[in-house]
Amino acid sequence: MVTVTDLDGRRAAAVAEEIVATGGKAEAMALDAGDDAAVLRAIDRVAARGRLDILHSHAGIQVPGRLTDVSPEGMDASWRLNVRAHFIAARAAMPHMQRQRSGSIIITASNSGVQHDRGMIAYGTTKHAVIAMTRQIAVDYAADNIRCNALCPGFVDTLFNHGFERQMGGRDALEAYVARSIPMGRWATVEEIAESIVYLASDQSSFMTGHALVIDGGECL
C-alpha cells in the first residue's frame, strides 16, 4: 500500500488514483509537512497497518536570492521545509523501521546540495545541510539494516522551478539556461526521477546507504 501525501489533498488524490488505475494499492492524505504533530500522526497511522518499509520525504521550498536579498524569515522557511521537515519525518519513521530491522528512507535534496548555485543562498545552504543529515542518519542506523539516501534531481519541468524562473527573468531565460548549462541540453522527465526513486526504495540498491544520487544531466560536473 502506498500512502500519497501532499499539502494539496487533491494532488495527492490524483496520484493515488493513477496508482490504483495501474493495479496498485494507494490512498491519499492531505498533509502539511511543516506540521510536526500531523507528520507524526500520519506516519504512525501507516505503520499501524503492520509495516513501514519506505519513507520518501519530499517536502521543499525554493527562496531565491543572495545573502542581502533573502530575509531571515526566508532563510527560516527554507530551513523549516528543506531540512527540519525531513528530520521530523525520518525521526518519526525510525522506531517503526528499527522494530522490523529494515527500511529505506529517501530524502529529496537537490543537485544544489553538491554544487553552488549563484544567487540561491537559502536553497543551496539547506540542500547541502540535508545531504549531511542523510549521511549522518545512514551511518547511525546502518547496523539496524535501515538505509538512508538522498535524491538529488537537477532541473525537472515542474511548478517548483518558479523561483528560478523569476530569478532569471522569465520562462525563455530559464529555457535558455537549461539548454546552455546542462551538458545533456534538456530537462529531466518526471519519469526519469520516478525510476530513481524506485531504485532507492527497492532491493536493487540494498547495499547503498548515505549516498547522494544526482540525476541532473551532468549539470553539476
VOBA-1610 file (N, C-alpha, C; in pm, whole numbers, padded with zeros to 5 digits, always signed):
BEGIN
Met+00084-00119+00000Met+00000+00000+00000Met+00088+00125+00000Val+00060+00217-00090Val+00130+00345-00097Val+00040+00453-00039Thr+00092+00530+00053Thr+00020+00645+00106Thr+00081+00770+00045Val+00002+00842-00032Val+00048+00963-00100Val+00002+01084-00020Thr+00095+01171+00014Thr+00058+01293+00088Thr+00099+01416+00009Asp+00024+01521+00029Asp+00054+01649-00034Asp-00014+01758+00047Leu+00043+01876+00045Leu-00023+01989+00110Leu-00162+02010+00050Asp-00173+01988-00081Asp-00300+01994-00153Asp-00355+01852-00164Gly-00458+01821-00089Gly-00514+01686-00089Gly-00560+01640-00225Arg-00599+01734-00311Arg-00645+01695-00445Arg-00530+01641-00529Arg-00414+01699-00514Arg-00296+01648-00587Arg-00260+01509-00538Ala-00266+01489-00408Ala-00238+01355-00354Ala-00337+01254-00407Ala-00465+01292-00412Ala-00569+01201-00461Ala-00546+01166-00607Ala-00503+01262-00687Ala-00479+01235-00830Ala-00368+01132-00849Val-00262+01143-00769Val-00153+01045-00778Val-00199+00908-00731Ala-00273+00904-00622Ala-00324+00777-00571Ala-00415+00710-00675Glu-00495+00788-00743Glu-00583+00733-00847Glu-00503+00674-00961Glu-00393+00737-00998Glu-00306+00682-01103Glu-00249+00546-01061Ile-00208+00536-00936Ile-00152+00409-00886Ile-00258+00300-00889Val-00377+00332-00842Val-00486+00233-00841Val-00523+00192-00983Ala-00521+00287-01077Ala-00557+00258-01215Ala-00462+00160-01282Thr-00337+00153-01232Thr-00240+00059-01288Thr-00235-00072-01210Gly-00328-00090-01116Gly-00337-00215-01043Gly-00274-00214-00905Gly-00223-00100-00864Gly-00161-00091-00732Gly-00263-00055-00624Lys-00215-00047-00503Lys-00298-00006-00390Lys-00244+00126-00336Ala-00334+00222-00319Ala-00290+00353-00273Ala-00402+00426-00203Glu-00362+00518-00116Glu-00456+00608-00050Glu-00394+00747-00052Ala-00478+00848-00037Ala-00431+00986-00039Ala-00458+01053+00095Met-00373+01149+00127Met-00388+01220+00253Met-00334+01362+00238Ala-00414+01460+00275Ala-00364+01598+00280Ala-00273+01611+00402Leu-00154+01667+00383Leu-00058+01675+00494Leu+00032+01796+00476Asp+00043+01876+00579Asp+00137+01986+00584Asp+00266+01933+00644Ala+00371+01922+00563Ala+00497+01866+00611Ala+00562+01952+00718Gly+00517+02075+00732Gly+00570+02160+00836Gly+00499+02148+00969Asp+00397+02064+00976Asp+00320+02041+01098Asp+00372+01914+01166Asp+00455+01929+01266Asp+00521+01814+01330Asp+00421+01709+01376Ala+00318+01752+01445Ala+00221+01657+01501Ala+00147+01583+01390Ala+00113+01653+01283Ala+00042+01589+01173Ala+00131+01486+01103Val+00258+01517+01087Val+00351+01422+01025Val+00365+01297+01112Leu+00379+01316+01241Leu+00391+01202+01333Leu+00265+01116+01328Arg+00148+01178+01329Arg+00023+01101+01323Arg+00013+01023+01193Ala+00050+01085+01082Ala+00040+01019+00952Ala+00132+00897+00944Ile+00254+00913+00991Ile+00349+00802+00985Ile+00308+00690+01080Asp+00263+00725+01199Asp+00217+00623+01293Asp+00096+00548+01238Arg+00007+00619+01170Arg-00112+00556+01112Arg-00074+00454+01006Val+00022+00491+00920Val+00066+00398+00816Val+00133+00277+00880Ala+00222+00300+00976Ala+00295+00190+01040Ala+00203+00098+01117Ala+00090+00148+01164Ala-00003+00068+01244Ala-00063-00047+01163Arg-00055-00039+01031Arg-00106-00149+00948Arg-00019-00274+00962Gly+00103-00256+01010Gly+00190-00372+01027Gly+00335-00344+00993Arg+00360-00265+00885Arg+00497-00238+00844Arg+00506-00097+00785Leu+00626-00043+00795Leu+00660+00079+00724Leu+00793+00053+00656Asp+00787+00019+00530Asp+00907-00024+00458Asp+00984+00091+00394Ile+00912+00192+00348Ile+00976+00300+00272Ile+00918+00433+00318Leu+01006+00529+00341Leu+00965+00667+00363Leu+01033+00751+00256His+00953+00816+00172His+01009+00915+00079His+00965+01052+00128Ser+01058+01126+00184Ser+01030+01259+00237Ser+01069+01362+00132His+00969+01432+00079His+00987+01506-00047His+00957+01656-00035Ala+00932+01705+00085Ala+00893+01846+00101Ala+01008+01939+00066Gly+00973+02059+00018Gly+01077+02156-00013Gly+01019+02291-00049Ile+01104+02391-00041Ile+01067+02528-00079Ile+01189+02592-00143Gln+01164+02681-00238Gln+01273+02748-00308Gln+01259+02900-00288Val+01349+02956-00210Val+01352+03100-00187Val+01476+03155-00257Pro+01461+03227-00369Pro+01578+03274-00443Pro+01640+03398-00380Gly+01766+03421-00412Gly+01831+03544-00368Gly+01967+03522-00306Arg+02047+03628-00309Arg+02178+03629-00243Arg+02161+03664-00095Leu+02273+03668-00025Leu+02271+03694+00120Leu+02190+03819+00155Thr+02211+03926+00081Thr+02145+04052+00114Thr+02004+04060+00057Asp+01963+03962-00023Asp+01828+03961-00080Asp+01730+03879+00003Val+01781+03779+00072Val+01695+03685+00144Val+01677+03735+00287Ser+01552+03745+00329Ser+01524+03788+00466Ser+01550+03674+00563Pro+01570+03705+00691Pro+01580+03597+00789Pro+01458+03505+00786Glu+01341+03562+00758Glu+01220+03480+00750Glu+01227+03383+00633Gly+01287+03429+00523Gly+01303+03340+00407Gly+01399+03226+00436Met+01507+03258+00508Met+01601+03151+00546Met+01535+03055+00644Asp+01458+03108+00739Asp+01389+03022+00836Asp+01290+02929+00766Ala+01215+02981+00668Ala+01119+02899+00593Ala+01192+02790+00516Ser+01307+02825+00458Ser+01386+02726+00383Ser+01435+02616+00476Trp+01486+02655+00591Trp+01536+02556+00687Trp+01422+02466+00737Arg+01306+02528+00760Arg+01192+02454+00815Arg+01147+02342+00722Leu+01142+02369+00592Leu+01092+02268+00499Leu+01202+02186+00435Asn+01317+02245+00406Asn+01422+02173+00334Asn+01510+02087+00423Val+01505+02111+00553Val+01587+02032+00646Val+01501+01976+00760Arg+01440+02067+00835Arg+01371+02024+00957Arg+01255+01929+00929Ala+01178+01952+00824Ala+01065+01864+00793Ala+01113+01722+00765His+01228+01709+00700His+01283+01575+00674His+01332+01509+00803Phe+01389+01589+00891Phe+01432+01539+01022Phe+01312+01483+01099Ile+01203+01558+01102Ile+01084+01515+01176Ile+01028+01387+01116Ala+01019+01380+00984Ala+00963+01261+00920Ala+01050+01138+00944Ala+01181+01153+00925Ala+01272+01040+00946Ala+01272+00997+01092Arg+01267+01093+01182Arg+01265+01061+01326Arg+01138+00984+01363Ala+01026+01020+01300Ala+00901+00950+01328Ala+00902+00808+01272Ala+00965+00791+01156Ala+00966+00659+01091Ala+01065+00562+01155Met+01174+00616+01210Met+01284+00530+01253Met+01245+00422+01355Pro+01169+00452+01461Pro+01136+00345+01557Pro+01060+00229+01493His+00972+00259+01400His+00897+00153+01331His+00991+00066+01248Met+01084+00128+01179Met+01179+00052+01098Met+01276-00025+01185Gln+01313+00031+01299Gln+01402-00041+01390Gln+01336-00168+01443Arg+01208-00161+01473Arg+01138-00279+01524Arg+01137-00392+01424Gln+01124-00359+01297Gln+01122-00464+01195Gln+01261-00491+01137Arg+01360-00411+01181Arg+01500-00424+01139Arg+01516-00417+00988Ser+01445-00324+00928Ser+01462-00298+00785Ser+01388-00170+00748Gly+01433-00110+00639Gly+01364+00009+00589Gly+01453+00090+00498Ser+01389+00167+00413Ser+01461+00257+00323Ser+01401+00396+00337Ile+01485+00492+00375Ile+01444+00631+00384Ile+01508+00707+00268Ile+01426+00778+00194Ile+01472+00857+00081Ile+01436+01002+00110Ile+01534+01088+00110Ile+01512+01230+00135Ile+01544+01307+00008Thr+01448+01384-00040Thr+01474+01464-00160Thr+01556+01586-00123Ala+01675+01593-00180Ala+01761+01710-00167Ala+01758+01782-00303Ser+01872+01797-00366Ser+01882+01863-00495Ser+02027+01855-00540Asn+02050+01870-00671Asn+02190+01882-00712Asn+02251+02012-00661Ser+02166+02103-00611Ser+02217+02224-00545Ser+02289+02191-00415Gly+02273+02068-00366Gly+02343+02025-00246Gly+02482+01972-00274Val+02519+01960-00403Val+02654+01912-00437Val+02728+02014-00523Gln+02668+02132-00540Gln+02733+02241-00612Gln+02687+02372-00548His+02724+02484-00609His+02685+02613-00553His+02617+02695-00661Asp+02486+02717-00645Asp+02408+02796-00739Asp+02423+02944-00707Arg+02455+03022-00807Arg+02467+03166-00786Arg+02331+03225-00747Gly+02331+03308-00645Gly+02211+03378-00606Gly+02103+03291-00543Met+02143+03181-00476Met+02045+03091-00414Met+02096+03048-00276Ile+02126+03145-00190Ile+02192+03112-00063Ile+02104+03025+00026Ala+01975+03056+00037Ala+01889+02978+00127Ala+01871+02837+00075Tyr+01846+02825-00053Tyr+01823+02693-00113Tyr+01950+02608-00108Gly+02063+02666-00154Gly+02188+02590-00156Gly+02234+02548-00018Thr+02225+02638+00078Thr+02268+02606+00215Thr+02187+02491+00273Thr+02056+02497+00257Thr+01972+02393+00317Thr+01985+02260+00244Lys+02010+02264+00115Lys+02026+02138+00042Lys+02159+02071+00076His+02263+02149+00097His+02388+02090+00147His+02365+02029+00286Ala+02290+02099+00369Ala+02266+02052+00506Ala+02188+01922+00508Val+02087+01909+00422Val+02005+01788+00427Val+02081+01667+00375Ile+02176+01687+00284Ile+02261+01575+00242Ile+02350+01531+00358Ala+02404+01626+00432Ala+02484+01591+00550Ala+02401+01514+00652Met+02277+01558+00672Met+02188+01489+00766Met+02158+01347+00718Thr+02135+01332+00590Thr+02109+01200+00532Thr+02225+01105+00561Arg+02345+01153+00541Arg+02463+01068+00564Arg+02479+01034+00712Gln+02445+01128+00797Gln+02453+01101+00941Gln+02352+00994+00982Ile+02230+01004+00932Ile+02129+00901+00959Ile+02177+00766+00909Ala+02234+00766+00788Ala+02279+00640+00727Ala+02383+00570+00813Val+02481+00643+00859Val+02589+00579+00935Val+02541+00539+01075Asp+02448+00614+01131Asp+02399+00583+01266Asp+02307+00461+01270Tyr+02239+00431+01157Tyr+02138+00325+01161Tyr+02165+00211+01062Ala+02283+00209+01003Ala+02317+00101+00911Ala+02314-00035+00981Ala+02355-00039+01106Ala+02356-00166+01180Ala+02216-00220+01206Asp+02115-00133+01194Asp+01976-00177+01207Asp+01916-00220+01073Asn+02002-00225+00970Asn+01956-00262+00835Asn+01857-00159+00779Ile+01877-00033+00817Ile+01795+00076+00766Ile+01885+00165+00681Arg+01844+00185+00558Arg+01922+00266+00464Arg+01862+00406+00454Cys+01947+00504+00431Cys+01901+00641+00412Cys+01984+00704+00301Asn+01918+00746+00195Asn+01985+00805+00080Asn+01916+00935+00040Ala+01990+01020-00028Ala+01936+01148-00074Ala+01917+01142-00226Leu+01802+01189-00269Leu+01773+01203-00412Leu+01806+01347-00450Cys+01889+01364-00553Cys+01938+01497-00589Cys+01908+01528-00735Pro+01783+01566-00765Pro+01749+01599-00903Pro+01808+01734-00945Gly+01827+01746-01077Gly+01855+01877-01135Gly+01724+01938-01181Phe+01726+01999-01297Phe+01606+02066-01347Phe+01504+01966-01401Val+01388+01965-01341Val+01272+01889-01388Val+01163+01992-01416Asp+01092+01977-01525Asp+00996+02081-01567Asp+00867+02071-01486Thr+00871+02129-01366Thr+00754+02131-01277Thr+00735+02272-01223Leu+00627+02291-01149Leu+00597+02421-01089Leu+00704+02465-00989Phe+00783+02372-00941Phe+00884+02405-00841Phe+00989+02502-00893Asn+01001+02515-01025Asn+01103+02600-01083Asn+01065+02747-01090His+00950+02784-01035His+00907+02924-01045His+01007+03021-00981Gly+01074+02976-00874Gly+01174+03061-00811Gly+01289+03092-00905Phe+01341+02988-00970Phe+01448+03008-01068Phe+01399+03092-01185Glu+01276+03066-01229Glu+01220+03139-01343Glu+01214+03289-01313Arg+01164+03325-01195Arg+01158+03465-01156Arg+01297+03526-01147Gln+01389+03449-01088Gln+01526+03499-01070Gln+01593+03526-01205Met+01565+03442-01304Met+01631+03453-01434Met+01561+03548-01530Gly+01441+03593-01493Gly+01372+03691-01576Gly+01270+03635-01672Gly+01219+03515-01644Gly+01111+03461-01726Gly+01141+03324-01782Arg+01036+03264-01840Arg+01045+03127-01892Arg+01149+03113-02002Asp+01155+03207-02094Asp+01250+03197-02205Asp+01393+03194-02154Ala+01421+03276-02054Ala+01556+03279-01998Ala+01589+03147-01928Leu+01491+03090-01860Leu+01512+02961-01793Leu+01536+02851-01895Glu+01458+02849-02003Glu+01477+02751-02109Glu+01618+02763-02170Ala+01662+02886-02189Ala+01795+02908-02245Ala+01904+02859-02149Tyr+01881+02881-02019Tyr+01977+02834-01919Tyr+01987+02682-01922Val+01874+02615-01928Val+01873+02469-01931Val+01950+02419-02054Ala+01922+02476-02169Ala+01988+02433-02293Ala+02138+02459-02289Arg+02177+02567-02224Arg+02318+02608-02224Arg+02399+02540-02114Ser+02339+02522-01998Ser+02416+02483-01880Ser+02414+02334-01849Ile+02318+02261-01903Ile+02311+02118-01877Ile+02376+02045-01994Pro+02483+01969-01971Pro+02551+01903-02081Pro+02459+01820-02173Met+02355+01759-02115Met+02262+01683-02198Met+02161+01773-02268Gly+02160+01901-02234Gly+02085+02001-02307Gly+01934+01997-02293Arg+01885+01939-02182Arg+01739+01928-02167Arg+01703+01914-02020Trp+01571+01925-01994Trp+01516+01895-01862Trp+01518+01745-01836Ala+01517+01706-01710Ala+01483+01567-01676Ala+01334+01550-01688Thr+01290+01429-01718Thr+01147+01399-01717Thr+01107+01352-01577Val+00980+01368-01547Val+00927+01320-01419Val+00949+01169-01409Glu+00935+01099-01520Glu+00951+00953-01521Glu+01094+00913-01487Glu+01193+00990-01533Glu+01332+00958-01500Glu+01358+00973-01351Ile+01300+01073-01290Ile+01316+01090-01145Ile+01243+00977-01071Ala+01126+00941-01120Ala+01049+00833-01056Ala+01127+00702-01057Glu+01192+00671-01168Glu+01271+00548-01176Glu+01384+00549-01073Ser+01442+00664-01048Ser+01549+00675-00949Ser+01496+00652-00808Ile+01375+00700-00782Ile+01312+00678-00651Ile+01285+00530-00630Val+01233+00463-00733Val+01208+00319-00724Val+01338+00244-00694Tyr+01445+00286-00759Tyr+01575+00221-00735Tyr+01617+00235-00589Leu+01607+00356-00534Leu+01648+00377-00395Leu+01557+00307-00296Ala+01431+00290-00334Ala+01335+00225-00244Ala+01348+00075-00244Ser+01396+00019-00353Ser+01391-00126-00373Ser+01520-00195-00331Asp+01516-00328-00338Asp+01634-00408-00306Asp+01743-00397-00412Gln+01713-00331-00523Gln+01818-00308-00624Gln+01932-00224-00565Ser+01901-00144-00464Ser+02004-00060-00400Ser+02031-00107-00257Ser+02021-00238-00234Ser+02025-00292-00097Ser+02158-00269-00026Phe+02266-00241-00099Phe+02396-00217-00035Phe+02437-00070-00048Met+02341+00015-00071Met+02367+00158-00086Met+02303+00235+00029Thr+02383+00308+00102Thr+02331+00397+00206Thr+02424+00516+00221Gly+02367+00630+00258Gly+02446+00751+00273Gly+02487+00813+00141His+02417+00776+00035His+02456+00821-00099His+02369+00938-00144Ala+02429+01033-00214Ala+02355+01142-00278Ala+02346+01108-00427Leu+02230+01059-00469Leu+02212+01015-00607Leu+02173+01136-00692Val+02266+01181-00775Val+02247+01301-00856Val+02194+01261-00994Ile+02081+01321-01031Ile+02022+01297-01163Ile+01999+01436-01224Asp+02099+01484-01297Asp+02091+01623-01343Asp+02147+01645-01484Gly+02164+01537-01560Gly+02214+01553-01697Gly+02355+01609-01705Gly+02430+01599-01595Gly+02568+01647-01594Gly+02585+01792-01552Glu+02478+01857-01506Glu+02486+01999-01472Glu+02591+02030-01367Cys+02607+01942-01268Cys+02699+01972-01158Cys+02845+01940-01191Leu+02869+01888-01309Leu+03007+01850-01345Leu+03089+01972-01388
//
